[in-house]
Amino acid sequence: MQDMDKNMHSMADAISQKDWPLVEKIAPLIADHRQPPFFEKMRIMGFVGTSVSKYKAYDGSVVEQAQAIGKAAKSNDVQGTELIFRTLQASCDSCHNEFQKPFVAHFYGKKDAVQ
């Protein structure tokens, strides 16, 4: 998740500078983000429980949108790149709003986790 956060910030900077080759380069880093090791992934899925389909849908949305940003940047589609990036950010925010606080509380024992 830390790599994804770093890549999202880098992409935002690249978009603001209209550096489309860099946006195109960062997009697959977000789309193909590192997955947790199998055991950790099973613990997460166990925690997510009945919301697993929603959790996976958020992840799938991130993959699709990051790929779309790469394509838009490659074709120098300024409006498309910016619009898709906003949608990507909204997907991240929605997932964090729903899962981050209980996740951090469950796995790290921090009841006052910041969202």
N, C-alpha and C positions, 0 to 999 in steps of 0.2 A: 504494500500500500504506500510505503514511503517513496518508492521509485515512481509510482503512478502520480503521486502528489508533485514530485519534482518535475516529471514530464508534463503535467498539466500546466504548471507555472511556466515552464520553458515554452510550451506551445502558446500560451497567452501572450508572452513577450514577443514571440516570433510573429504572431498575428498582428499585434499592435505595431510592429515594425514592417509589416507587409513582406516578411521574408518567407515567401512561399516554398522555396526549396527546403528550408529548415522545418517548416510546418509539415511538409510531405515526409521528411525524415523522421520526425517525432511521432507522427500518427501511428505507425506500426508498433512503436514502443508502448503506446497506450493500448492499442487493439490486442496485441499479443502479450499483455502484461503477465508478469511472473505469477504463477499459481503457487499456493502454499504446498508444502510436502503432503503426501497422501494422508498420513496420520492426522496432521493438523487440519486438513480439509474435512476429514470425517468428523472431527470434534466440532468444527464450525457448522457443518450440516446438521449434526445432532442438536446443536444449540438453536439453530434457525428453525428446526422442526417443521411444523406444518406450513411455515412461510417459505420453504425452500424454493418453491416455484417462483415466488416473487423475487427472492434474492437472486436466483439464476437469471430471471428476466432483466433485472437491473444490470447484471454483468453482461448479458448478451446485448443489451442496448448500448453499453459502453463500447463493446467491440464493433458493432455495426456503425455507430456514429464516428468513431475514430477512423475506421476505414473510409467512410464517406468524406471526412475532412481531408484525408490524404488525397482522394480523387479530386475534390474541389480545389485544393491547393495546387495540384499538378496542372489543372486547367486554368489557373489564375482566376478562379471564381471567387472574388472578394466577398460578395454578399452571401454566397452559399457557404463559404468557409466560416464566416462570422456567425451565421445563423445556426449552422450545425454545431459549432463550438458552444454556443449558448445552450443548445439543447443537451449537449453532452454534460455541461456543467450542471444543468437542472437534474439530469439523471443521477449524477454523483450526489448532489444535494439531497435528493429524495431518498436515496439509499442510506446516506448518513443520518438523515433525520429519523428514519425508521429503525435502523439497526445499530448505529454507532454507540449510543449511550448504553443500551442494555448489553451490547457486546463487550464494551470496555468494563462495565460493572461485573459481568459474569467471569470474564477471563483474567482480568487484572485486579478485581476487587475494589475498583474505584467507583463509588456510588455517585460521586459528583462529577462524572465525566462530562467534558465540554463537547457540545455538538458542533 
